Amino acid sequence: MLDHPYTYPLGFSFFFLFVVLVIMGSSNAVNLTDGLDGLATGCTIIAAGALTVLTYVTGHAVFASYLEIQYLPQVGEVTIFCGSMVGACLGFLWYNAHPAEVFMGDVGSLALGGGIGTVAVITKQEILLLFIGGVFVAEALSVILQVASFQMYGRRIFRMAPLHHHFELQGWSESKVIIRFWIAALVLALFSLSTLKLR
């Protein structure tokens, strides 16, 4: 039945929904993280840097065989896109670091998140994206949990969501929150890359 021209696309419908979920989720997660000067930018540099390595080894037959990951011949070209994202964010961070002179806004954060999600789909590493972008996931989950808790029970889990504002209200300075989130993003990205050989 699914080989019929009219019903054939239904076989891919769940995959398409999954792709939409990954790209929309990563796009909005980066957008939610963009609340402090340089926070989203620094975390994007780290995540895009990890994806740069991932796309390179996925598109290189020898490395892919050694690491026992799926070899995707044309994915090596996406390495240039990921490297460009890292470079663009580094240049932007020069002016976006605390205290920021230039702000990213929704246009930048949604696009960067969408780019990260798209690269994860292209490299077939959607699940690993949860760890590569662990800070983004934590920020998005804090908002989801906060809204759900307030809607159902009338109580807040965090002092304020997204998560970076919770730590600010606990007395952490803005610079301390940003740098600690960068450290967490770096640890998660390195952990994600280490799993390539541990699988």
Summary of the structure (lengths in Angstrom):
residues: 199
radius of gyration: 18.4
end to end distance: 36.8
largest distance: 61.7
contacts: 621
relative contact order: 0.16
helix: 77%
strand: 0%
